[in-house]
Amino acid sequence: MVESPLEAAEVAQGGMPGSTRAVPVVAVLGAILLSAVSSRPAASQGARPAFEEVSAAVGLNFVHDNGASGALYLPEIMGPGGALLDYDRDGDLDVYLVQGHRLGPGKSAGAIDRLYRNDALPSDGPPGDRFRFVDVTATSGIVPSDYGIGAATGDFDNDGWMDLYISNLGANQLLRNNGDGTFSDATIQAGVEEDRWSVTATFFDYDRDGWLDLWVVNYLDFQIARRKHCLSPTGAADYCDPNAYEPVTDSLFRNRGDGTFERVSSKAGIDRQAGAGLGVVAADFNNDGWLDVYVTNDGMPNQLYVNGGDGTFREDALFAGCAVSGEGASEASMGAAAADLDNDGDEDLFLTHLTKETNTLYVNDGSGFFKDGTEIAKLGVPSWNFTGFGTGFLDFDADGWLDLLVVNGAVTFFASGNERRLDQPNQLYRNLDGRRFEPAEAETGVFAVEEVSRGALLGDIDGDGDTDAIVLNNAGSARVLLNRRADGREWLGLRVLGKGSRRDLLGARVELRRSSGASLWRRIHSDGSYASAGDPRSVFGLGGSADLQPPQELIVHAPGGRVVRLGEPPAGRYLEVFVSD
């Protein structure tokens, strides 16, 4: 028996989800209730915006400093990113935001990265009154090493505390969580030094040894002393196109399990092809039980590194149909998101691009081969006039279908009256049926505000069972957007942890089997978006149709083929499930 109404058993499985071969039970696993949230009365849908901006009310007062001095250094327009993480293990999401500083002559330390702790408040009022962000940077022990671009999260030492990897223009940092509210710089000791311009990274267990490895995405061979002067088509000074600089290779670090890493880029075969890398997602795209890596490259073919299961990767994007657009064009490819948008049991891909390129949706056929489904999904035309960066799938209306958020901001100046501007509105798309999307409230509320948006952090910030967002703006304020559309709808949340390590089991997939026999699928991850890390928990919206209520069975598919079967799960709360790792 288990310690809740759920029954859980772990069995062996090989191949694609659904091809289960039962074996004797290995372990009985408890699904521990983390929190319970009472359902609120159904909210009036009306014309109320889906999200409410509450940054000032909840104390997130971060303003990004890109260090712009008029010299138009390319890195000035590429940040910031950040991370949502429960660094103090109190059950709610805290925030880490990277910061820039003045570049070139007269360089100064300027502002620094900030860590905000999420403090719950005893309140029955609106969600914005239930918590506050408290700036704890001064007591965190964090001393940033260089110009910040992005952040990644993962418990690299399996001590149950979430760690941070900061990608910089310059020396990157691995920040070990000490478990007492402070972090220590473990970069050199761990052997994960990277001094090239890195934009993002992801923690994932590529060799299935129970320890999180680290993939670092590097961008361009850019140095302040050798920066180039570029012009717009009108002859005015402007930020350079990335083609003005040479692309570089990524780095892969294998976790030895003793607090140190081995650089295995060459051994794994990922250093043979340079790319102007901006985004990364680690997922099992071909359903063979091994985590693959998809890297988006700026103005160059993207890369799909298929995990061979023997410590090596094979770059296969062109053959798999996800290197270029359906028209054969390389695109800007800033942000990336992977999720099962059509609930067919595999991971699809969505990428954000430059103005007049349109964003791209790659639909997975279940075996790791993709087709450009942008036009069928109606995602091309609405993105034509915008430059997308951070992005992610989220079920904002709790109907069971994963919707889509895209945050925008130009990278070359456009004229608006007497001004030269980069700001653009953001976009929210509603998933209609797993095949088609439509713009949702992009013309009203917080999405009509024009800023230069970059990172998008997705997660349940206020703990009410729906997905919120923090949008990070270049040379602007961070925006906390609380989800109001899902208020009152049924939901189920899940956190999947390694039984031995107590770390988030990144790469696991969760199946919620419905009474109709169909399933909803979610992947346990913190990567994706742009230069950012999100909530590793998964949330299922249960308010869309009758066959979603009640869910019949919850099944966790762990990397390597292990399966945890849970009985009928209770709605309106987060469950914690432990899987042998």
Secondary structure, DSSP 8 states (H G I E B T S, - for coil): --SSS--EEEE-B-SSTT-B---S---B--EEEEEE---------TT--SEEE-HHHHT---B------SS--GGGGT---EEEE-TT-SSS-EEEE------STT----S--EEEEEEE----S-GGGSEEEEE-HHHHT----SEEEEEEEE-TTSSSS-EEEEEEES--EEEEE-SSS-EEE-HHHHT----SBEEEEEEE-TT-SSS-EEEEEE-B---GGG---EE-TTS-EE---GGGS-BB--EEEEE-SSS-EEE-HHHHT-SSS-B-EEEEEEE-TTSSSS-EEEEEETTS--EEEEE-SSS-EEE-HHHHT-SS-TTS-------EEEE-TTSSSS-EEEE---TTT--EEEEE-SSS-EEE-TTTTT-SGGGTT--EEEEEEE-TT-SSS-EEEEEE--SS-EEETTEEE--B--EEEEESSSS-EEE-STTSGGGGS-B-EEEEEEE-SSSSSS-EEEEEETTSB-EEEEE-TTTT--EEEEEEEETTT-SB-TT-EEEEE-TTS-EEEEE--S--BTT-B---SEEEE--S-GGGSS--EEEEE-TTS-EEEE-S--SSEEEEEEE--
